[in-house]
Amino acid sequence: MTNGVTPRPARVEPQRDTDGSFRRPLQIATLRLGAVFWPVMFVADCLLAVMMGVNPLELAGFKLVLYGLSALITFGMSMLLFRARGLSFQQKAVACILLGCVGAPLFGLIDFATAVICAYPRPVAYDPVNGGYALIFGGSIFFAWSCLFVAMLYSFEVVDRERRLAAAREEALAAQMRALRYQVNPHFLFNTLNSIGGLIEEGAGGRAERMVLSLSTFLRTTLTLDPLQDVPLAQELALQTEYLEIERERFSDRMVLDIDVPDDAMSALVPSLILQPLVENAVKHGVGATAGRVEILLRARRVIDHLHLTIENDMPLHAALTLSTAGTGIGLRNVAERLHARFRGDGYFTSGPIEHGRYRASIILPLRLA
């Protein structure tokens, strides 16, 4: 007690059951296994009685009681094996043998006790030969059940482990995709602020102010996009058109945009802002590095089960050579990494000069429709 105030005990969170994901299905599977296993044992015992010249109908009631009680024992064994699921394979094998050895005398005892009860009031003498057969048969049954349950438990553990591993991989992929996607905005912001700075240096304060307002609107739109959400190509093109409207404040007299996208490709799904670095690259190294008019061509085509996206732009020869020798920049590398993370071997990105004064960046990704 401090200052007359009794400290409240810390709340203890209950421990989570790490196997809760398959405990219930395992229980159902165990019941189904028992529903098949024990009728098979009953029929096999009846056939054995026929081979020995005994009428199986005379022993039917006795056998039903015997196998009913044995089924209860095996379900108890299953609970023990479930609790011992952390043991090694060799230890589980020893446990199955021990359960068979322990179950054998129990089976023999139930066999004799049931025979005595069913024959009452006639006395039943203990027959060592029949008792030995009961021990061997009962031990075999319990050992077989234990092995079957361990195999079934192992299969459930493997499936659960694969599910957890898949979930972990999905979470890691999601984190990677978010990191790559969020890399786009700082890169874009850096380039746009450089453009705004260029307008201010040119004394175009009014155009710089309009560009800042357009930038604010564009960022508000892009920041609401889910990094893991794919968007229709029509929406992606609309975003890039908004971005080019920002850049048009600086290059309005020299930038020509040509969008060649058929209607059947507009509903194709693409990762959000996947075209942003490519359009920025065309503006920065094409329009920004050229004194004359520069055409930016954005083309999309559906080719069988893939979507082909292409951005071409005019570019001075020295700028194209610089890009090809210096390697892939941050924006283009981001596109390649996002495609690889999202589609693995089914998404491709290439870029480079295609002819004198012309540069092309191409994306190939699986065709998925909204």
DRENTOR-302487 format. One record per atom (N, C-alpha, C, O): y, x, z. Coordinates in steps of 0.1 Angstrom, whole numbers, plus 5000, padded with zeros to 4 digits. Example, Ala and Ser with C-alpha at 12.3 -4.5 7.8 and 13.67 -1.06 7.14 Angstrom:
<nodes>
494351325078/495551235078/496751325078/496751425085/497851285071/498951375071/500051295079/501151345080/
</nodes>
This chain:
<nodes>
498850095000/500050005000/501250095000/501450185008/502250064991/503450134990/504650044990/504649944982/505550064999/506749975000/506349825002/507049734997/505249805009/504849665011/504249595000/503949475000/503949674989/503349604977/501949664975/501749784974/501049574974/499649614972/499349634957/499549544949/498949754954/498749784939/497549704934/496549684941/497749644922/496649564916/495649664910/495949764904/494349634912/493249714907/493349714891/493649614885/492949834886/492949844871/491849754865/490849744871/492249694854/491249604848/490249684841/490549774833/488949654843/487849734837/487349644825/486949534827/487449704814/487049634802/485449634801/484849744804/484849524798/483449524797/482949614785/483549624775/481749674788/481149764778/480649674766/479949574768/480949724754/480449654742/479049694739/478649804740/478249594735/476949624731/476949674716/477249604707/476549804715/476649864702/475649814692/475749824680/474549744698/473549684689/473649534688/472749474683/474749484692/474949334692/474949284677/474749164675/475249374668/475349324654/473949284648/473849204639/472849344654/471549314648/470549254659/469449234656/471049244671/470149194682/469649054679/468449024679/470548964675/470148824672/469248814660/468148754661/469548884649/468648884637/467248944641/466248904635/467249044649/466049114653/465149014661/463949004659/465748934670/465048834677/464348734668/463248694670/465148684658/464648594649/463448654641/462448584638/463648774636/462648844629/461348864637/460248854632/461548894650/460348904659/459548774660/458348774660/460348664662/459648534662/458848504649/457748454650/459448544638/458848514625/457648604624/456548564619/457748734628/456548814628/455448764637/454248764632/455748714649/454748654657/454148534651/452948504653/454948454644/454448334638/453448364627/452648274623/453448484621/452548524611/451348604617/450248584613/451748694626/450748784632/449648714639/448448744637/450048624648/448948564657/448148464650/446948464653/448648384641/447648304633/446648384625/445548344623/447148494619/446248584612/445148644621/443948644618/445548684634/444548724643/443548614647/442348644649/444048494648/443248384652/442248354641/441048334644/442648354629/441748334617/440748444616/439548424614/441248574618/440248684617/439248674628/438048714626/439648634640/438648614651/437648504648/436448524651/438148394642/437248294638/436248334628/435048304628/436648414618/435748464608/434748564614/433648564609/435148644623/434248734630/433248654638/432048694638/433648534644/432648454651/431648394641/430448384644/432048354629/431148304619/430148404615/428948384613/430648534613/429748644609/428748674620/427648714617/429048644633/428148664644/427248544647/426448544656/427348434639/426548314640/427048224651/426248144656/428348224654/428848144665/429748034658/430448074649/429647914662/430547804657/431947824662/432247814674/432947854653/434247884657/434947764663/435847784671/434547644660/435147524666/434947514681/435747464688/433747564685/433447564699/434347654707/434647634719/434847754701/435747854707/437247834704/438047914709/437547734696/438947724692/439947704703/440947774704/439647614713/440547594724/440647724732/441747754736/439547784735/439547914743/440448014736/441148084742/440248034722/440948134715/442448104714/443348194715/442847974713/444247934713/444947984726/446048034726/444247954737/444847994750/444948144751/445948204755/443848214747/443848364747/444948424739/445648514744/445148374727/446148434718/447548384722/448548454719/447648274727/448948224732/449548314743/450648354743/448648344753/449048434764/449248574759/450148644764/448448614749/448648754744/449948764737/450648864737/450348654730/451648654723/452848674733/453748744730/452748614744/453748624755/453848774759/454948824761/452648834760/452648974765/453249064754/454049154757/453049044741/453549124731/455149104730/455849204727/455648984733/457048974733/457649054745/458749104743/456949064756/457449144767/457449294763/458349364766/456349334755/456249474750/457449494741/458049604741/457749404733/458849414723/460249444730/461049524726/460449374741/461649394749/461649544755/462749604755/460549594759/460449724764/460749824753/461449924755/460149804741/460349894730/461849884725/462349994721/462449774726/463849764722/464749844732/465649904727/464449834744/465149914754/464950064752/465850144756/463750104747/463450244745/463750284731/463150384726/464650214724/464850254710/465550384708/465550434697/466150444718/466750574717/465750684718/466250804716/464450664720/463550774720/463250824706/463550764696/462650944706/462351014693/461150944687/460450854694/460750974675/459650914668/458350944676/457550854678/458151074680/456951104687/456851034700/455750984704/457951014707/457950944720/457650794718/456950734726/458150734707/457850594704/456350584700/455750484704/455750684693/454350674690/453550674703/452550604704/453850764712/453150774725/453350634732/452350584738/454550574732/454750454738/453850344732/453350254740/453750344719/452850244713/451450254717/450750154720/450950384718/449550404723/449450364737/448450304741/450450394746/450350354760/450350204761/449650144770/451150134753/451149984754/449849934750/449349834755/449249994740/447949944736/446849964747/446049884749/446950084753/446050114764/446250014776/445249974782/447549984779/447849894790/447449754786/446949674795/447649714774/447349574770/445949544769/445549434770/445049654766/443649634764/442949564776/442349464775/443149624789/442549554800/443149414803/442449324808/444449394800/445049264802/444349164792/444049054796/444149204780/443449114770/442049084775/441648974774/441349194780/439949164785/439949074797/439048994798/440949094806/441049004818/441348864814/440748774819/442248844805/442548704800/441448644793/441148524794/440748724785/439548684778/438448624787/437948514785/438148704798/437148664807/437648544816/436848444818/438948544820/439448444829/439448304821/439148204826/439848314808/439848194800/438448134798/438248014798/437548224796/436148184794/435648114807/434848014806/435948174818/435548104831/436147974833/435447874837/437447964830/438147834831/437647724821/437447614825/437347774809/436847674799/435447634802/435047514799/434647714808/433247684811/433047614825/431947574828/434147604833/434047544846/433447404845/433947324836/432447354853/432047424866/430847514864/430347574874/430447544851/429247634849/429747774852/430747814847/428947854859/429247984862/429148074849/428248054841/430048174848/430048264837/429848404842/430748454850/428848474838/428648614842/429348704833/429448684821/429848814838/430548914831/429548994822/428649054828/429849004809/428949074800/429649204796/430749194789/429149314800/429849444797/430049474782/431049524778/429049424774/429249454760/430349364754/431249424747/430449234757/431549154753/432849204759/433849194752/432749244771/433949304777/434449424770/435749444769/433549514766/433949634758/434549594745/435549654741/433949494738/434549454725/435949394728/436849414720/436149324739/437449264741/438449374744/439649364739/438049474751/439049584754/439449654741/440649684739/438449684732/438749754720/439649664711/440649704705/439249534709/439949444701/441349424706/442349424698/441449394719/442749374725/443649494724/444849484721/443149614727/443949734725/444449754711/445549794709/443549724701/443949744687/445049644684/446049674677/444949524689/445949414686/447349464691/448349454684/447349504704/448649534710/449249664704/450449674703/448349754700/448849884694/449449844680/450449894676/448749754673/449249714659/450549644661/451449674653/450649554670/451949484672/453049584676/454149574670/452749674685/453849774689/454249854677/455449884675/453349894668/453749974656/454549894647/455549944641/454149764645/454849674636/456249654641/457249654633/456449634654/457749604660/458649734659/459849724655/458049854661/458849974660/459349994646/460450034643/458449964636/458849984622/459949884619/460949914612/459849754624/460849654621/462149694628/463249674622/462049744640/463249784647/463949904640/465149904639/463149994635/463750104627/464450054614/465550104611/463849964608/464449904595/465849844599/466749854591/465849764610/467149704614/468149814618/469349804614/467749914624/468650024628/469250094616/470350134615/468350114606/468750184593/469850094586/470850144582/469549964585/470449874578/471849874586/472849874580/471749864599/472949864607/473749994606/474949994605/473050104606/473650234604/474350244591/475450294589/473650194580/474250194567/475550104566/476450144560/475449994573/476549904574/477749974581/478949964576/477450034592/478550104599/479150224591/480350244591/478250294584/478650404576/479550354564/480550414561/479150244558/479950184547/481250134552/482250154545/481250084564/482550034570/483450154573/484650154571/482850264578/483650384581/484250444568/485350494567/483350444557/483850494544/484950414539/485950464533/484750274540/485850184535/487150204543/488250204537/487050224556/488250254564/488850384560/490150394559/488050484558/488650614553/489250604540/490350664537/488650524530/489250504517/490550434518/491450464511/490550324527/491750244529/492950334534/494050324529/492550424543/493650514549/494150614538/495350634537/493150664530/493550754519/494450674509/495450734504/494050554505/494850474496/496250444501/497250454494/496350414514/497650384520/498550514519/499750504516/497950624523/498650744523/499250784509/500350824507/498350764499/498750794485/499750694480/500750724473/499550564484/500550464479/501850484486/502950464479/501950514499/503250534506/503950664501/505050674504/503150744494/503750874489/504750834478/505650914474/504450724471/505250684459/506750664463/507650704456/506950584474/508350544477/509250664480/510350664475/508850764489/509750874491/510050954478/511150994476/508950974470/509151044457/510150964448/511051024442/509950834447/510850754439/512350754445/513250774438/512350744458/513750744465/514450874463/515650874460/513750984463/514351114461/514951124447/516051174445/514151084437/514651084423/515850994421/516751034414/515750874427/516850774425/518150824432/519250814427/518050884444/519250934451/519851044443/521051064443/518951124436/519551234427/520351164416/521451224412/519851054411/520650984400/521950934405/522950944398/521850874417/523150824423/524150934425/525350924423/523551054430/524451164432/525051214419/526251254419/524251204408/524851244395/525951154391/526951204385/525851024393/526850934390/528150954398/529250954392/527950994410/529151024419/529851144414/531051154413/529051244410/529651364405/530451344392/531451404389/529951244384/530551214371/531851124373/532551094364/532051084386/533150994389/532950844386/533850774385/531650814384/531350674381/531050604394/529850564397/532050584403/531750524416/531250384416/530350344423/531850304406/531450164405/529950154401/529250074406/529550234391/528150234387/527250284398/526150224399/527650384405/526850434417/526650324427/525550304433/527750244430/527650134439/526650034435/525849984443/526749994422/525749894417/524349944417/523349874420/524150074415/522850134416/522350134430/521150114432/523150154440/522750154454/522250004457/521249994464/522949904453/522549764455/521249734448/520449674454/521149784436/519849764429/518749834436/517549784436/518949954441/517950024448/517549954460/516349954463/518449894467/518149824480/517249704476/516249674483/517549634466/516749514462/515349564458/514349504461/515249674450/513949724445/513049764457/511849734457/513649834466/512849884478/512449764487/511249774492/513249664488/512849554496/511649484489/510749434496/511549484476/510449424469/509149514471/508149454474/509349644468/508149724468/507549744482/506349764484/508349744493/507849774506/507049654511/506349664521/507249534505/506449424509/505049424503/504149334507/504849504493/503549514487/502449574496/502749674502/501249514496/500149574503/499649694495/499349684483/499549814502/499049934494/497649924489/497349984479/496849834494/495449814489/495349694480/494249664475/496449624477/496349504469/496649544455/497549614451/495749484446/496049504432/496849384427/496849274432/497649414417/498649304412/498349294397/497949384391/498749174392/498649154377/499549254370/500649284375/499149294358/499949384351/501349324348/502349404347/501449194346/502749134344/503749164356/504949184353/503249154368/504049184380/504449324380/505549364384/503449414377/503749564377/504849594367/505749674369/504749534355/505749554345/507149504349/508149564346/507149394356/508449334361/509049434371/510249454371/508249494380/508749594389/509349714382/510449764386/508649764372/509149874365/510449844357/511249924355/510549724352/511749674345/512949684355/514049724351/512649634367/513749644377/514149784380/515349814381/513149874381/513450014383/514350074371/515250144374/513950044359/514650094348/516050034347/516950094341/516249914352/517549854353/518449944362/519649964360/517850004373/518550094382/518950214374/520150254374/518050274367/518350394359/519250374347/519950464343/519250244342/520150214331/521650224335/522450244326/521950224348/523350244352/523850384349/524950404347/522850474348/523250614345/523050644330/523750724324/521950584324/521550624310/521550504301/520750504292/522550414303/522550294295/522750324280/522250244272/523450424277/523750444263/522650534256/522650554243/521650584263/520650674257/519250634259/518350694254/518950534268/517650494271/517250364264/517850264265/516150374257/515550254249/514150234255/513350314254/513950114259/512650074265/511949984255/512449884250/510650014252/509849934243/508549904250/507749994253/508349774253/507149734260/506249664250/506549554245/505049714248/504049664238/502749624246/501849704247/502749504251/501649454259/501249314254/502149224255/500049294249/499649164245/499449074256/499249114268/499448944253/499348844264/497948854271/497848824283/496948894264/495548894270/495449014281/494449014288/496449104281/496449214291/497349184303/497249254313/498149084302/499149064312/498449024326/499049054336/497348954325/496648914337/495649014343/495048994353/495549134337/494749244342/495249294355/496449314356/494349324364/494749374377/494849524377/494049594371/495949574383/496249724384/496649754398/497249664405/496449874403/496949904417/498449894417/499149934407/499049844428/500449824428/501249954427/500850054433/502249954419/503150074416/502450194410/502850304412/501350164403/500550274397/501350334385/501250454381/502250254379/503050294368/504350364372/505050434364/504750344385/506050394389/506250544387/507250584381/505350634391/505550774389/505550814374/506250904370/504850734366/504850764351/506250734345/506750804337/506750614349/508050574344/509150674349/510050714342/509050714362/510050804367/509950934359/510950994356/508650984357/508551104349/509151094335/509751194331/509050984329/509550964316/511150964316/511751024308/511650904327/513150904328/513651044332/514651094326/513051114341/513551244346/513351354336/514351424333/512151364330/511951474320/512251434306/512251524297/512351304303/512751264290/514151234288/514951304282/514651124294/516051084293/516951184299/517951224294/516551224312/517451314319/517651454313/518551524315/516651494305/516651634299/517051634285/517051734278/517451514279/517751504265/519151454263/519651364271/519851504254/521251464251/521351344243/522251264245/520351314234/520351204225/519651084231/519251084243/519350984222/518650864226/517150904228/516550984221/516650834238/515250864242/514550724243/514950634249/513350714236/512550594236/511450614246/510750714247/511350514255/510250504264/509350384260/509750274260/508150424256/507150324251/506050294261/505350384265/505950174265/504950134275/503950044268/504349934264/502650084266/501750014259/500449984267/500050064275/499849864265/498649824272/497649764262/498049684254/496349794264/495349744255/494049714263/493749794272/493449604260/492049574265/491049634256/491049594244/490249724260/489249794252/487849764259/487549834268/487149664254/485849624259/486049594274/486649484277/485549664283/485549634297/486549724305/486449744317/487449784298/488449874304/489849834299/490049774289/490849874307/492249854304/492849994302/492750084310/493550004290/494150134287/495750114288/496250024282/496350194296/497750194298/498350324293/497850434296/499450324286/500050444280/501550434281/502150334278/502150544286/503550564286/503950684278/503450794281/504750664267/505150774259/506650784259/507350684261/507150904258/508650914257/508951044249/508251144249/510151034244/510751154237/511051264248/511451224259/510851384244/511151494254/511451624246/510751654236/512451694251/512651824245/511451914245/510651904255/511251994235/510052084235/509952174247/508852194252/511052224251/510952324262/510552254275/509952304284/510952124277/510552044289/509152014288/508452024299/508551974276/507151954275/506352074278/505252064285/506752194273/506052314276/506052344291/505152394296/507252324297/507352354311/506352264319/505752314329/506252134316/505352044323/503952084321/503152084330/503552124309/502152154306/501752294312/500552304316/502652384314/502352514320/502452514335/501752584342/503352434340/503552434354/502552344362/502452354374/501752264354/500752184361/501352044364/502452014360/500551964370/500851824373/501851814385/501551884395/502951744383/503851724394/503351634405/502251574404/504151604415/503751524426/503451384422/502351334425/504351324414/504151184409/502851174401/502051074403/502651254391/501451244382/500251274390/499151214388/500251374399/499151404407/498751284416/497551264419/499751214421/499551094429/498750994422/497850924427/499150974409/498450874401/496950914399/496050824401/496751034396/495351084394/494551064407/493351024406/495151104418/494351094431/494150944435/493050914440/495050854432/494850714435/493750654426/492950574431/493750694414/492750644405/491350694409/490350614409/491250814413/489950874417/489550804430/488350774432/490450784440/490050724453/489650584451/488750534458/490350514442/490150364440/488850344431/488150244434/488750414420/487650384411/486650494409/485650484401/486750604416/485850714415/485750764400/486750794394/484550754395/484350804381/484650714370/484450734359/485150594374/485450494364/486950474362/487350384355/487750564367/489250554365/489650694360/489350794366/490450704350/490850834344/492350834342/493050734339/492950964343/494350984340/494451114332/493951214336/495251104322/495551224314/497051224311/497651124310/497551344309/499051354305/499251484298/498551584300/500251484289/500551604282/501251574269/501251464264/501851684263/502551664250/501551624239/500451684239/501951534230/500951494220/501451534206/500651544197/502751554204/503251604192/504651664194/505051674206/505251714184/506551774186/507551684192/507951574186/508051714204/509051634211/508551504217/509351414218/507251494219/506751364224/505751394235/504951484234/505751304246/504951324258/504251194261/504851084259/502951204265/502151084268/501451094281/500851204284/501450984289/500650974301/499750854299/500250744296/498450864301/497550754299/496650734311/496250824318/496450604313/495550554324/494450474318/494750384310/493250494322/492050404319/491450364332/491050444340/491350234333/490750174346/489850054342/490049994332/488950014351/488049904348/488949774346/489949754353/488549694337/489249564334/488849464344/487649424345/489749414352/489549304361/490749204360/491849244359/490449084359/491448984356/491848904369/490948884378/493048864370/493548794381/493048654381/493348574390/
</nodes>
